[in-house]
Amino acid sequence: MLDWMAQALASPDVQVRLNALETWAREGERSAVDPLMLALNDPDTRVRERAMQLIEQDWLAEQALLSNAAR
C-alpha cells in the first residue's frame, strides 16, 4: 500500500481520511484496492461508505473492461 495512503487512513481526523479516499479516486491505480479494504474498518461511517462506493466503482470498471475484451 502507498505509504501516504496508509498514513492518511490512520489519521485521527476523519476529513484527512476522506480526503485520502478522494485522492485515491482521482489518482489511484485501478484494481489496487488494498487501501480501500483498510478503510472498510474505519470507525466513521462516511469513510466506510465512501470506501465501499470506490470498491464498487472499481469492480464495475473492471467488469466493463473484461466484457469489452471478450468481444
C-alpha positions as MATLAB code, in Angstrom:
seq = 'MLDWMAQALASPDVQVRLNALETWAREGERSAVDPLMLALNDPDTRVRERAMQLIEQDWLAEQALLSNAAR';
ca = [
       0.000    0.000    0.000;
       1.151    3.508   -0.650;
       2.784    4.989    2.425;
       0.923    8.277    2.152;
      -2.404    6.452    1.945;
      -1.703    4.259    4.954;
      -0.601    7.295    6.926;
      -3.669    9.324    5.924;
      -6.079    6.484    6.725;
      -4.507    6.207   10.177;
      -5.142    9.884   10.920;
      -7.494   10.658   13.810;
      -9.032   13.386   11.612;
     -11.932   11.992    9.573;
     -11.534   14.726    6.957;
      -7.946   13.629    6.315;
      -9.161   10.041    5.839;
     -11.961   11.136    3.486;
      -9.535   13.319    1.509;
      -7.198   10.336    1.138;
     -10.034    8.316   -0.393;
     -10.885   11.137   -2.798;
      -7.238   11.429   -3.823;
      -7.164    7.684   -4.466;
     -10.341    8.022   -6.549;
      -8.696   10.658   -8.739;
      -5.152    9.338   -8.923;
      -5.063    5.788   -7.609;
      -4.179    2.777   -9.642;
      -7.306    0.892  -10.555;
      -7.592   -2.600   -9.120;
      -5.256   -1.590   -6.294;
      -7.978   -1.640   -3.674;
      -5.886   -2.627   -0.639;
      -6.126    0.876    0.859;
      -9.861    0.809    0.350;
     -10.150   -2.518    2.134;
      -8.391   -0.974    5.122;
     -10.870    1.925    5.084;
     -13.786   -0.519    5.377;
     -12.805   -0.925    9.040;
     -12.819    2.810    9.733;
     -14.776    3.929   12.802;
     -16.522    6.658   10.777;
     -19.499    5.594    8.660;
     -18.728    8.190    5.967;
     -15.266    6.751    5.395;
     -16.586    3.169    5.250;
     -19.372    4.130    2.841;
     -17.041    6.051    0.520;
     -14.553    3.191    0.505;
     -17.341    0.775   -0.452;
     -18.503    3.098   -3.235;
     -14.985    3.252   -4.652;
     -14.567   -0.519   -4.452;
     -17.864   -0.976   -6.294;
     -16.876    1.585   -8.948;
     -13.547   -0.148   -9.431;
     -15.239   -3.541   -9.746;
     -17.748   -2.220  -12.306;
     -14.968   -0.618  -14.354;
     -13.011   -3.860  -14.342;
     -16.078   -5.849  -15.405;
     -16.632   -3.440  -18.297;
     -13.034   -3.892  -19.413;
     -13.343   -7.672  -19.254;
     -16.612   -7.560  -21.157;
     -15.101   -5.393  -23.889;
     -12.038   -7.624  -24.103;
     -14.234  -10.692  -24.601;
     -15.889   -9.179  -27.662;
];
